[in-house]
Amino acid sequence: MGRFVGEWNEQFKNYNHNVRLFLLASILVNIGMGIFMVIYNYYIRELGYSDQMNGRVIAMQAMASAVALLPAGLISDKWGRKRIIIIGAVFAATSLLFRALLEGEQTLIVMAFVTGLFMAFIQVSSIPLLAENSTEKERVHLFSFNFALIMVANVVGNALGGTLTDLFHLFFHVTMLESVRITLVIGSVFFFLALIPIFKIKDQSKARIQKTGASSIGKLLTTHRSSIKWIGLFAVANLLIGFGSGLVIPYLNLYFSDRFEISNSLVGLILSLGQAMTAVAFMIGPSVVKRFGEVKAVVMLQLASIPFLLLTAYTENLWLAVIGFLFRQALMNAGNPIQMALMMRTVDDSMKGLANSVGQMVFQLGWAVMGPVSTSIVVLYGAYYGYAYVFSITAFLYVLGSTYFFFVFRQIDSKKTQKEVA
């Protein structure tokens, strides 16, 4: 245990100033998003809309991200990471504030689109920024640490979301609608605070990328064909996982409240525990990579999550559902930073933004397509069979995606091993 802690402590000491500033901004952003994730579905309900409206809002946000990610990635490669992150953070935070204050159906859908659009700017530039401010040796640990911090921030956000909502309602005697609204405004404030460390980051990516001469799509396609091939292969894997994720993940709060009829605070606590478990799994991920290699580590972690997903799907016992949810959440997500590090190592420096944007784009496409499908199935079949069916479909898609990932990318582990032996 001491060796494990010492290894992580040594890694953190070596991170440069830009990395530390970005990690602080990431914490603030994800506290804000954690608040929104746990209670925004309830806000839609409190306004009097059906759960199908929730599906439309989530689909619109995901579709906007899917549309924006590719051009955002190209712009990020050309203009620099910091500028794109600032633009994304300013407009995303503003859209969240409007979503907390406005009530009209079309307005909520438009604001969801704006959130998705500008969150894409942040998503597409974050991993390349970390990659450009770290060495290849540091990246698996750094990406795992970044994802772990995101989970911890989501824990705080989820806990605050559920607790503050009940607190304002029970102790300050405001309506549940106003209580949810106040909590959402607090979430947007955390997002705005993230701008402070972001402005202090020194962006050097623009100058470095301009030297490569890769300034147009045509030139990229002709000079980096190998990278284009790998980006396409990663995209298929992300699409399969995204379809499965889009059926379940956006509605976990509704799953717990509908099937087990528990309070907002308890739902927030359960989701927070899931994020905490995932943070621990992220920290363990590099150790799994050392033993089995990057590709096998991703596949093993993802497949290990399937039994827990099915347990959550079919149980009528709250505690079994919580156990299934916690382990599925941790194991399925633990491979994400490993996969990111693998992708950043495989593609050319001038295409890191593009690679990240394509991967995120197809994942968001899965959410956009499957969001309305999921809510329709639940409305049609009810709180038990509806969620059982969508969780089962997700399990099938996860198995398919993991199998594809293993057979397509296992050669990368072999090549790396041969290189290290030589």
DALINTA-V522488 format. One record per pair of residues at least 24 apart in sequence whose C-alpha atoms are under 6 Angstrom apart, sorted by sequence separation. I is the first residue (numbers start at 1). J is the second residue. D is the distance in whole Angstrom. If there is no record, write none. Layout:
BEGIN
{{I J D} {I J D}}
END
This chain:
BEGIN
{{92 118 5} {305 331 5} {92 119 6} {305 332 6} {88 118 4} {301 331 5} {302 332 5} {88 119 6} {88 121 5} {88 122 6} {85 121 6} {84 121 6} {85 122 5} {298 335 5} {81 125 5} {81 129 6} {64 113 5} {68 117 6} {72 121 6} {281 330 6} {61 112 5} {65 116 5} {69 120 5} {73 124 6} {57 109 5} {61 113 5} {64 116 5} {65 117 5} {274 326 5} {278 330 4} {282 334 5} {60 113 5} {64 117 5} {277 330 5} {281 334 5} {62 116 6} {61 116 4} {65 120 5} {274 329 6} {314 388 6} {313 388 4} {313 391 5} {100 181 5} {100 184 5} {100 185 6} {97 185 6} {306 395 6} {97 188 5} {96 188 6} {93 188 6} {93 191 6} {93 192 6} {162 264 5} {163 265 5} {162 265 4} {299 402 5} {162 268 5} {159 268 5} {158 268 5} {159 269 5} {159 272 6} {158 272 5} {295 410 6} {155 272 4} {30 150 6} {34 154 4} {38 158 6} {155 275 5} {227 347 5} {246 366 6} {293 413 6} {82 203 6} {238 359 6} {242 363 4} {246 367 4} {31 153 5} {35 157 4} {30 153 5} {31 154 5} {34 157 4} {35 158 5} {239 362 5} {243 366 4} {247 370 5} {30 154 6} {34 158 5} {151 275 5} {152 276 6} {231 355 6} {235 359 5} {239 363 5} {242 366 4} {246 370 5} {247 371 6} {259 383 5} {80 205 5} {238 363 5} {246 371 6} {27 153 5} {31 157 4} {35 161 4} {80 206 4} {79 206 6} {247 374 5} {151 279 5} {46 177 6} {148 279 4} {148 282 6} {144 282 5} {209 350 6} {244 394 4} {35 187 6} {244 397 5} {32 187 4} {32 188 6} {241 398 6} {32 190 5} {32 191 5} {241 401 6} {240 401 5} {28 190 5} {29 191 5} {28 191 6} {237 401 5} {29 194 6} {28 194 5} {25 194 5} {25 197 6} {21 197 5} {18 201 5} {144 337 5} {143 337 5} {140 338 6} {140 341 6} {139 341 6} {128 352 6} {128 353 6} {124 356 6} {124 357 5} {77 353 6} {73 353 5} {74 354 6} {73 354 5} {73 357 5} {70 357 5} {69 357 5} {70 358 6} {69 361 5} {66 361 4} {66 364 5} {66 365 5} {62 364 5} {63 365 6} {62 367 6} {63 368 5} {62 368 5} {59 368 4} {59 371 5} {55 371 5} {55 372 5} {55 375 6} {52 375 6}}
END
